[in-house]
């Protein structure tokens, strides 16, 4: 599950393996190995991945089926606008 989530998230950001590797200061081969399920990221790298993709480690590990975003600290008007954008994308 982790390998698929890394691939899906990387692809959704429009990043190549090289671009993700640069953001994490690792090699492209490491990213490739993760995505091919040859090796697993360290706990530290798992946390870095969750930060860079703005997802929980539980989501990366497949423990929660859905991704979520935090709207903590945003004004109510902004939150309602974000919800409307999400609904518009779902209905396309």
N, C-alpha and C positions, 0 to 999 in steps of 0.2 A: 504494500500500500504506500509506504513512504516514497519509494522510487517513482510511482505514478504521480503522487502529489507534487513532488519536486518538478517533474517534467511538465505537468499541467500548469503549475503556477509560473514556471519559467516561460513557458510558451504564451501564457495569457498576458504576461508583461511584454512580450515581443522580444525577449532576450535570447541570444544564442548561448550555448554552453560557455563559450569564451567570455562573453559579457558577464554572466553570473560568476564565473570563476574570478574574474578581475575584481568584482564587487566584494568577494569574500577572501581575496588574497590567497587563492589556491590555484591549482592547475585545472585546465579544461578536462584532463584525463580523470581527475577526481570527480568532477561533476558527471562525466560520462559513466564512471563506475557506479555512482549512486543511482543514476537513472536506469542502468542496466542491472541493478540489484546485485552487483558484484561485491560491493562493500557498503557499510552503513556510516553515516556521518557520526562524528563524536557528539557527545552531549553538548559541548560548547558550540560546535558547528550547527547543531540542531536549533539551538537558541538563536544563533546568528541568522539562520534561514527563516525562522519565525519572525524575526524583526524585519528582515529585508523584504519579506513578502507580506508583512502585516497580518499574520495569521497566528493562531495558537499552536503550540507544540502538539496539543491533542489532535488538532486538525491534521497536521503533517503526518502524525503517526496513525491516523485513521480511527482514532478513538471517538471522535465526534464527526458525524456525517456531513455537517454543513459548515461553511465558512461564515464568519461574522466580522463586522467592523465595530469599533468603539466610537460612539458619538458623545462620550463623556465630555462635559465642558462646553459643548456647542449650544448656542441659543436655540430655543424651541423652534423659531422660524426657520433656521438652517436645517434642523433635523427633519421638519416636514418637507422641506424642499428636496432633501436627499432621498427621503422615502418616495416622493413622487418620481424622481429620476429613476430609481430602482424599479418602480412599478411600470414606468414607460418602457424600460428595457425588457422587462419580463413579457410585456404584451406585444413586442415586435415579432 
